[in-house]
Amino acid sequence: MKKIRPLWYIIAAVVVLAVLGWTLFGPDAAKPAYRLERVDRGDILVAISATGTLNAVTTVQVGSQVSGTIARLYADFNSDVRQGQLLAQLDPTFLQATVSEQRANMERASAQVHEAERNFQRTSELSAKSLVSMADMDAATTALESAKATLRQTQASLERAEVNLRYATIRAPISGVVVSRNVDVGQTVAASLQAPTLFTIANDLRKMQVEASVDEADIGSVKTGQHVTFRVDAFAEEEFDGVVSQIRLAPVVTQNVVTYTVIIDVDNPRQKLMPGMTATVSIEVARRQDVLRVPLLALRFTPPEGEGGEGTAADTARARRSGGRRMEGGAPRRDADSAGWRKRMNGKVWVLAGGKLKPVMVERGVQNSRYAEVTTDRLKAGDEVVVGLVGVMAQNQAQSQTQNPFMPRMPGGGGGGGRRGN
């Protein structure tokens, strides 16, 4: 018995190899197996993804037009302020001295005007009696006019000094919230070439906006009034809503990448959103509700060589017999011309009928990265369409269809970069 047992092992191995060989190389081995998915009805959302920054609708930087030392501060971070409210006070000592100096200059100019008026009056009386020459009369007139001009000049200098003194008192130009404070008491500000920023005030944080950067490939689909949803890292589980209010024409070029700024209005009644937060934005470009949809893979599927040819030829022959009429669901459909029909029926899916592939022409609508809207009388919800191959043939077809990644892509297909959907 010990000598016979190895013989059984050999017989069993031969049987297993025979079954495996029949499976792989038998008459059914070359028959392709297809992966199917159901046609259904549902919603299709086409959206563009972008990133942006939250900001207040109106943000004002409060500066100082005069130089000086910060004497007092009356507002701090997150302070609620009203328009005209006192925010800071510069040391007015030097500015007050300038006002006093200009006022003294004006008083001296006023006295010179009075003296010139008296001289002009005496010279006029003497000239009427022909006791002075015309040159003396002209000199008196010129002296009076010059004195009056000097008086006006000193008045303007006094007004400028008084304005600078008023600028030493910093007041809020708008009502809002102090977002930032850039100075402290005792700090010296120099307003030589530009006004230094003391405070930044956001008008109303209950109304905010997202400044989103949209790629140039997607900007053509963005329109004002479109609905927007976005998320921020601080509230990752919460979704916020907005509306596109402006598409700015100025391009932004960063490392040869062109983007455009899209302004999105956002309501912030609970003031959870803060300026400067990064928002991940989804701009709703198109939405179809309760439409017949097929997986996008079904429209991209190409049958292997030798499969599906009979169905295509049969459809072509039927079209020729109908004299330009195309059959859909058994009912003839007459178009103005066959080119118009081909333009509308711009898609094709494949179904299994009796174990053989048959094409179904469809009219494609909107599509995203998963589904495409189709219109046809030959498909209904629940039908199955072919989306790919299963097993070895799928690998062979994938290898045969491998393309050079550096070659340009053909237009069409699913949603491109920056688009998503459900």
Secondary structure, DSSP 8 states (H G I E B T S, - for coil): -TTTHHHHHHHHHHHHHHHHHHHHHSTTTTS-EEEEEE-EEEEEEEEEEEEEEEEESSEEEEE-SS-EEEEEE---TT-EE-TT-EEEEE--HHHHHHHHHHHHHHHHHHHHHHHHHHHHHHHHHHHHTT-S-HHHHHHHHHHHHHHHHHHHHHHHHHHHHHHHHHHTEEE-SSSEEEEEE---TT-EE--SSS--EEEEEES-TTEEEEEEEEETTTGGG--TT-EEEEEETTEEEEEEEEEEEEEEEEEEEETTEEEEEEEEEEE-TT----TT-EEEEEEEEEEEEEEEEEEHHHHH----TTSSHHHHHHHHHHHHHTTSEEEETTEEEE-S-HHHHHHHS-EEEEEEETTEEEEEEEEEEEE-SSEEEEE-SS--TT-EEEEEEETHHHHHHHHHT---TTS---S-SS--TTEEE-
